[in-house]
Amino acid sequence: MKILGIDPALTITGYGIINFNGTQLRLLKAGALITTPKESLPERLEKIYDGVLRLIKEHVPDVMVLEKLYAHYRHPTTAYLLGEARGVVCLACAKSKLALVEYAATRVKKSVVGRGHASKFQVEKMVVTMLGLRTLPRYADVTDALALAITYAHTLRGRV
C-alpha cells in the first residue's frame, strides 16, 4: 500500500510517500513544495495544489494522511494561512478521488515515538530509524509528513 503523508503550510509543504506491505516500511519519495512571500497568495496556493496533484498522479497512493488542524488563539493569521494551504491540499485529494485520513499531532507522536508529547527531535530520530535513512530530511515538514504516513501504517498494523 502506498501512503502519502502531507504536512501543509504556505511556505514549506512537506510530503512523504512510503510503501507498506504489512510488515515493512519503505521510503518511495520525500520532499517539499516551496513557495516564497514574493509570490502572490493565489500563486502560492496554486503551486501547492499543482504540486500535490502531480505527486498523486505520479505515485498513485492509496491514501493521503494529514495532521488535524490545530491553531493557537494567539496566532490567528498563521491559522488562516495554514487553513488555506491545507484547503488546496484537501481539494487535490478530493479531485483525485483519494481517501483522506487525519490524525492529531499527539497521536502521531505516540505512534512514532511512544509518547504523545514527544519532542520534534525525538520524532525526527524515530522517522530516520524506521525508514533506514542515512540523514535527517532537510526540512522538519518532510519528517512530519513521513511521520503521518508511518502512523497510518501503524494503524493498519493495529499499533497506535
C-alpha positions in Angstrom: 0.0 0.0 0.0 1.3 3.5 -0.9 0.7 6.1 1.7 1.1 9.8 1.1 1.7 12.0 4.1 1.5 15.7 3.7 2.3 18.5 6.2 0.8 21.5 4.6 1.9 25.1 5.1 2.1 28.2 2.9 5.9 28.4 2.7 7.0 24.7 3.0 4.6 21.9 2.4 6.4 18.7 3.3 5.4 15.4 1.7 6.5 11.8 2.1 5.4 8.7 0.2 6.0 5.3 1.8 5.2 1.8 0.8 3.8 -0.5 3.5 3.5 -4.2 2.7 2.0 -5.3 6.1 5.4 -5.7 7.8 7.9 -3.3 6.3 8.0 0.4 5.6 9.9 1.6 2.6 10.5 5.2 1.5 9.5 5.9 -2.1 9.8 9.7 -2.2 10.1 12.7 0.1 10.5 16.4 -0.4 8.9 19.8 -0.1 6.8 22.1 -2.2 8.2 25.6 -1.5 6.7 29.0 -2.1 8.0 32.4 -1.3 6.4 35.6 0.1 7.4 37.3 -3.2 4.6 35.3 -4.9 1.0 36.3 -4.5 -1.2 34.2 -2.3 -3.2 32.8 -5.2 0.1 31.8 -7.0 1.4 30.1 -3.8 -1.8 28.2 -3.3 -1.8 27.1 -7.0 1.8 25.9 -6.7 0.9 23.8 -3.7 -2.3 22.4 -5.4 -0.5 21.6 -8.6 2.4 20.0 -6.7 0.1 17.8 -4.7 -1.8 16.8 -7.8 1.4 15.9 -9.6 2.5 13.7 -6.7 -0.8 11.9 -6.7 -0.8 11.3 -10.5 2.9 10.2 -10.5 2.7 7.8 -7.5 -0.9 6.8 -7.3 -1.1 6.5 -3.5 -3.9 4.6 -1.8 -4.5 7.2 0.9 -3.5 10.7 1.9 -2.8 11.5 5.5 -2.9 15.0 7.1 -2.5 16.3 10.6 -5.7 17.6 12.1 -5.7 21.4 12.2 -4.7 22.9 15.4 -4.4 26.7 15.8 -3.4 28.7 18.8 -5.6 31.7 19.6 -2.5 34.0 19.8 -1.7 33.3 16.1 -4.9 33.8 14.1 -3.1 34.9 10.9 -1.0 31.8 10.9 -4.1 29.7 11.4 -6.0 31.0 8.4 -2.9 30.9 6.1 -2.4 27.3 7.2 -6.1 26.6 6.6 -5.8 28.0 3.0 -2.8 25.8 2.2 -4.5 22.8 3.8 -7.6 23.5 1.9 -5.9 23.3 -1.5 -4.3 20.0 -0.4 -7.7 18.6 0.5 -9.1 19.8 -2.8 -6.4 18.0 -4.7 -7.2 14.9 -2.7 -10.9 15.2 -3.4 -10.3 15.9 -7.2 -8.2 12.7 -7.3 -10.8 10.6 -5.5 -8.2 9.7 -2.9 -9.1 8.7 0.6 -8.2 11.2 3.3 -7.3 10.4 6.9 -6.4 12.9 9.6 -4.6 12.4 12.9 -4.0 14.7 15.8 -0.3 15.6 16.4 -0.3 13.8 19.8 -1.5 10.6 18.1 1.3 10.8 15.5 3.9 11.4 18.2 2.5 8.4 20.3 2.5 6.2 17.2 6.1 7.0 16.1 7.8 7.6 19.5 5.5 6.0 22.0 4.7 9.3 23.8 2.0 11.7 22.8 4.1 14.7 23.9 7.4 13.7 22.4 9.7 16.4 21.1 10.2 17.2 17.4 13.8 15.9 17.7 12.5 12.5 19.0 10.0 12.2 16.1 12.8 13.1 13.6 15.1 10.5 15.0 12.5 7.7 15.0 11.4 8.5 11.4 15.0 8.3 10.3 15.4 5.0 12.2 12.1 3.4 11.0 12.8 4.2 7.3 16.5 3.4 7.5 17.6 6.9 6.3 21.2 8.0 6.5 20.4 11.6 7.3 17.6 13.7 8.5 15.4 15.3 5.8 16.4 18.9 5.1 13.0 20.3 6.4 11.2 19.3 9.5 8.0 19.5 7.5 9.2 16.5 5.4 9.8 14.5 8.6 6.4 15.4 9.9 4.8 14.2 6.6 6.7 10.9 6.8 5.6 10.5 10.5 1.9 11.0 9.4 2.4 8.2 6.7 4.1 5.9 9.3 1.2 6.5 11.7 -1.3 5.3 9.1 0.8 2.2 8.5 0.9 1.5 12.3 -2.9 1.9 12.4 -3.2 -0.8 9.7 -0.9 -3.0 11.7 -3.0 -2.4 14.8 -0.4 -0.3 16.6 -1.1 3.3 17.7 
